[in-house]
């Protein structure tokens, strides 16, 4: 599925075209520009411009790599950002747990 520059692959478990939401499971890979997210499950709300990755989440970005239990993210320019739970972050040679 493509939403501007967000591309998601995996087994689609639900899509609600009216509300602009979709959920993927099993081998989920989401790519947004140079950022790649893998997870057991991904829920995306295209209307609100946000999503939540859960289970064995890995975010690989030019700035570093983040492993977490769960990651919530927003991709719209006016509120871009996110939060993570149960993290392990590697930036260059530094590791934060």
Secondary structure, DSSP 8 states (H G I E B T S, - for coil): -EETTEEEEEEEEEEETTTTEEEEEEEEEEEETTEEEEEEEEEEETTTTEEEEEEEEEEEETTEEEEEEEEEEE-STTT-EEEEES-EEEETTEEE-
